[in-house]
């Protein structure tokens, strides 16, 4: 017998926004296709790059430098200029790295990744509590001052991977900053989920590394960086209803659903159906 909410969860996944270019141009830097840019951003980049910029149909080709260090310096300069022109929002002075074929291709300001539609990596952790009353999950409410998705519900831990960080280091940092959580041993990633959608800043193209942790009953989440308004436990049934009601961020909803799938919350057949849906929709490799 299938779970009573299985059909609704599948419909929810099918309705999740998926990026498909409309007026965006495919961005190539040093002959590598790596992003998507809106026309206004493309026009600015053509002006900034001068003779090193070429439009080819629906693509924009930029020549930066022959190595990652030089390329990073040039792209960072473009990012500053875009920010000054109001075309790059939410500047954070946080560098992120774009990997290509397992190597550092470039490092630049985090905010530039959305405006240029380049791929990012993040770490998200489901915090579970097995109690006599059933499974519960830690849910965080994002600060109402957040630039992206203010006030939305989120995973206990979730954030972008900074330049030079391994998954373990990034997760440990985010866990402390967002929940005051310290690990005796950092958990291993359970999956890589993919989200690609159009957002206010540009395009989010993100690989989400998913982690699970069963936390002790005495654990109390305590935010350290001001990015979480509140965090608390709730039954997984309540969390699932809030997901279906649109209260969670898309990223966090996907992570929770995958966590429940792994625990066979939807039954053996239901979990198999969801797994297939995630693959067909491009969220799971």
C-alpha positions as CSV (number, residue, x, y, z in Angstrom):
1,X,0.0,0.0,0.0
2,X,1.4,3.4,-1.1
3,X,1.9,6.3,1.3
4,X,-1.2,8.6,1.3
5,X,0.9,11.6,0.3
6,X,3.0,9.9,-2.3
7,X,1.1,11.3,-5.3
8,X,1.2,14.8,-3.9
9,X,5.0,14.5,-3.4
10,X,5.5,13.3,-6.9
11,X,3.3,16.2,-8.2
12,X,5.3,18.6,-6.1
13,X,8.6,17.4,-7.6
14,X,7.2,17.7,-11.1
15,X,6.2,21.3,-10.4
16,X,9.6,22.4,-9.1
17,X,11.1,25.1,-11.3
18,X,13.6,23.9,-13.8
19,X,15.8,26.2,-15.8
20,X,15.3,26.4,-19.5
21,X,16.9,29.4,-21.3
22,X,14.7,32.0,-22.8
23,X,16.7,35.2,-23.5
24,X,19.8,34.1,-21.6
25,X,23.0,33.6,-23.6
26,X,25.3,30.6,-23.0
27,X,28.5,31.9,-21.4
28,X,31.8,30.5,-22.5
29,X,35.1,31.6,-20.8
30,X,38.3,30.4,-22.4
31,X,36.4,28.0,-24.6
32,X,34.6,26.3,-21.7
33,X,30.8,26.6,-21.6
34,X,30.1,27.3,-17.9
35,X,27.2,29.6,-17.4
36,X,24.2,31.6,-18.5
37,X,23.8,35.4,-18.6
38,X,20.9,37.7,-19.2
39,X,21.1,40.2,-22.1
40,X,22.0,43.2,-19.8
41,X,24.8,41.3,-18.2
42,X,26.0,40.1,-21.6
43,X,26.1,43.6,-23.0
44,X,28.1,44.8,-20.0
45,X,30.6,41.9,-20.3
46,X,31.1,42.7,-24.0
47,X,31.9,46.3,-23.1
48,X,34.2,45.2,-20.2
49,X,36.1,42.5,-22.2
50,X,36.4,44.6,-25.4
51,X,38.2,42.7,-28.1
52,X,38.2,39.6,-25.9
53,X,34.5,39.2,-26.2
54,X,32.6,37.6,-29.2
55,X,28.9,37.0,-29.6
56,X,28.0,33.9,-31.6
57,X,24.3,33.5,-32.0
58,X,22.9,32.7,-28.6
59,X,26.4,32.4,-27.0
60,X,28.9,34.8,-25.5
61,X,32.5,33.9,-25.7
62,X,35.0,35.6,-23.4
63,X,38.8,35.3,-23.4
64,X,40.3,35.8,-19.9
65,X,43.6,34.1,-19.3
66,X,45.4,30.8,-19.8
67,X,45.6,29.7,-16.1
68,X,43.2,29.7,-13.2
69,X,45.1,32.4,-11.3
70,X,45.0,34.9,-14.1
71,X,41.5,33.9,-15.1
72,X,40.3,34.5,-11.5
73,X,41.8,38.0,-11.4
74,X,40.1,39.0,-14.6
75,X,36.7,37.5,-13.8
76,X,36.9,39.2,-10.3
77,X,37.4,42.5,-12.0
78,X,34.4,41.9,-14.2
79,X,32.4,41.0,-11.1
80,X,33.3,44.3,-9.4
81,X,32.3,46.2,-12.5
82,X,29.0,44.4,-12.8
83,X,28.4,45.1,-9.1
84,X,29.1,48.8,-9.6
85,X,26.6,48.9,-12.5
86,X,23.9,47.3,-10.4
87,X,24.0,44.0,-12.4
88,X,25.4,41.9,-9.6
89,X,23.5,41.8,-6.3
90,X,24.2,40.6,-2.8
91,X,28.0,41.1,-2.8
92,X,29.4,39.1,0.2
93,X,33.2,39.2,-0.1
94,X,33.1,35.4,-0.1
95,X,35.1,33.7,-2.8
96,X,33.9,30.5,-4.4
97,X,35.6,28.2,-6.8
98,X,34.4,26.8,-10.1
99,X,35.7,23.4,-10.8
100,X,36.2,22.0,-14.4
101,X,37.3,18.4,-15.1
102,X,38.4,18.1,-11.4
103,X,40.6,21.2,-11.4
104,X,40.2,24.8,-10.2
105,X,39.0,26.7,-13.2
106,X,38.5,30.0,-11.5
107,X,37.8,31.6,-8.1
108,X,35.6,34.7,-7.8
109,X,33.1,36.5,-5.6
110,X,30.2,34.2,-4.6
111,X,27.5,36.6,-5.8
112,X,29.0,36.5,-9.4
113,X,28.1,32.8,-9.7
114,X,24.3,33.6,-9.8
115,X,24.7,36.6,-12.2
116,X,26.9,34.5,-14.5
117,X,24.8,31.3,-14.1
118,X,27.9,29.3,-13.1
119,X,27.7,26.1,-11.1
120,X,28.1,26.1,-7.3
121,X,28.4,23.5,-4.7
122,X,26.6,23.4,-1.3
123,X,26.3,21.2,1.7
124,X,22.9,20.4,3.4
125,X,22.3,18.3,6.4
126,X,19.0,16.7,7.6
127,X,19.0,16.6,11.4
128,X,16.9,13.7,12.7
129,X,15.6,12.7,16.1
130,X,14.3,9.1,16.6
131,X,11.8,9.5,19.5
132,X,9.1,7.2,21.1
133,X,6.5,9.3,19.3
134,X,8.0,8.8,15.9
135,X,10.7,10.4,13.7
136,X,11.2,14.1,14.0
137,X,13.3,16.5,12.0
138,X,15.1,19.7,12.9
139,X,13.7,22.6,10.8
140,X,15.3,26.1,10.6
141,X,13.6,29.3,9.7
142,X,15.7,31.6,7.6
143,X,16.4,35.1,8.8
144,X,13.9,37.6,7.5
145,X,17.0,39.7,6.5
146,X,18.3,37.1,4.1
147,X,18.7,38.2,0.5
148,X,17.4,34.9,-0.8
149,X,14.2,33.2,0.4
150,X,13.8,35.3,3.6
151,X,11.6,33.7,6.3
152,X,11.4,30.4,4.4
153,X,11.9,27.1,6.2
154,X,15.2,25.3,5.6
155,X,17.3,22.3,6.6
156,X,19.1,22.5,10.0
157,X,22.4,23.1,8.1
158,X,22.8,24.4,4.5
159,X,25.2,26.6,2.8
160,X,27.6,27.2,-0.1
161,X,31.0,25.6,-0.2
162,X,33.7,28.3,0.0
163,X,36.8,28.4,-2.1
164,X,39.4,25.8,-1.0
165,X,37.0,23.9,1.3
166,X,36.5,20.2,1.3
167,X,33.0,18.8,1.8
168,X,33.9,17.8,5.4
169,X,35.4,21.3,6.2
170,X,32.5,23.1,4.6
171,X,29.9,21.0,6.5
172,X,31.7,21.4,9.8
173,X,31.8,25.2,9.3
174,X,28.2,25.5,8.3
175,X,27.0,23.2,11.1
176,X,28.7,25.4,13.7
177,X,27.6,28.7,12.1
178,X,24.0,27.8,11.6
179,X,23.2,25.4,14.5
180,X,26.1,25.5,16.9
181,X,26.6,21.8,16.0
182,X,30.0,20.2,16.4
183,X,30.7,16.7,15.1
184,X,32.9,14.1,16.8
185,X,33.1,12.7,13.2
186,X,31.8,14.5,10.2
187,X,29.2,12.3,8.4
188,X,29.7,11.1,4.9
189,X,27.7,12.5,2.0
190,X,24.6,10.5,1.1
191,X,23.9,11.9,-2.4
192,X,24.4,14.7,-4.8
193,X,21.2,16.5,-5.8
194,X,21.0,19.0,-8.6
195,X,18.9,22.2,-8.8
196,X,18.8,24.5,-11.8
197,X,16.3,27.4,-11.8
198,X,15.9,31.0,-12.7
199,X,16.1,33.3,-9.7
200,X,16.2,37.1,-9.1
201,X,19.9,37.3,-9.3
202,X,20.2,35.2,-12.4
203,X,20.5,31.4,-12.6
204,X,21.0,29.0,-9.7
205,X,22.9,25.9,-11.0
206,X,23.8,24.0,-7.9
207,X,25.1,20.6,-6.8
208,X,23.8,19.9,-3.3
209,X,25.8,17.4,-1.3
210,X,23.3,15.8,1.1
211,X,24.2,14.6,4.6
212,X,22.1,13.0,7.4
213,X,22.7,13.0,11.1
214,X,20.7,11.4,13.9
215,X,21.1,13.9,16.8
216,X,20.7,13.2,20.5
217,X,17.6,14.3,22.4
218,X,19.5,16.8,24.4
219,X,20.8,18.7,21.4
220,X,19.6,22.3,21.1
221,X,20.3,24.3,17.9
222,X,21.9,27.6,18.5
223,X,22.6,29.9,15.5
224,X,26.0,31.7,15.5
225,X,25.9,33.9,12.4
226,X,22.5,35.6,12.5
227,X,21.2,33.9,9.3
228,X,18.7,31.7,11.1
229,X,15.7,33.2,12.9
230,X,14.7,30.0,14.7
231,X,15.2,26.3,14.7
232,X,13.1,23.6,16.2
233,X,12.0,20.0,16.0
234,X,8.8,18.8,14.3
235,X,7.3,15.5,13.3
236,X,8.3,14.5,9.8
237,X,4.6,14.4,8.8
238,X,4.2,18.1,9.7
239,X,7.4,19.0,7.8
240,X,6.2,17.2,4.8
241,X,2.9,19.0,4.8
242,X,4.8,22.4,5.1
243,X,6.9,21.3,2.1
244,X,3.8,20.6,0.0
245,X,2.4,23.9,1.1
246,X,5.4,25.8,-0.2
247,X,6.9,26.9,3.1
248,X,10.3,25.4,2.5
249,X,13.0,26.6,0.1
250,X,13.1,24.4,-3.0
251,X,16.6,23.2,-2.1
252,X,15.6,22.2,1.5
253,X,12.4,20.5,0.3
254,X,14.4,18.4,-2.1
255,X,16.9,17.4,0.6
256,X,14.2,16.4,3.1
257,X,12.3,14.4,0.5
258,X,15.5,12.6,-0.4
259,X,16.2,11.9,3.3
260,X,12.7,10.4,3.8
261,X,13.2,8.4,0.6
262,X,16.4,6.9,2.0
263,X,14.6,5.9,5.2
264,X,11.8,4.2,3.2
265,X,9.3,6.6,4.7
266,X,7.1,6.2,1.6
267,X,7.4,2.4,1.6
268,X,9.6,0.3,-0.7
269,X,7.6,0.8,-3.9
270,X,7.0,4.5,-3.1
271,X,10.7,5.2,-2.5
272,X,11.5,3.5,-5.8
273,X,9.0,5.7,-7.6
274,X,10.4,8.8,-6.0
275,X,13.9,7.7,-6.8
276,X,12.9,7.3,-10.5
277,X,11.2,10.7,-10.5
278,X,14.3,12.4,-9.1
279,X,16.4,10.9,-11.9
280,X,14.0,11.7,-14.7
281,X,13.7,15.3,-13.5
282,X,17.4,15.7,-13.4
283,X,17.7,16.2,-9.6
284,X,19.6,13.0,-9.0
285,X,22.5,11.6,-11.1
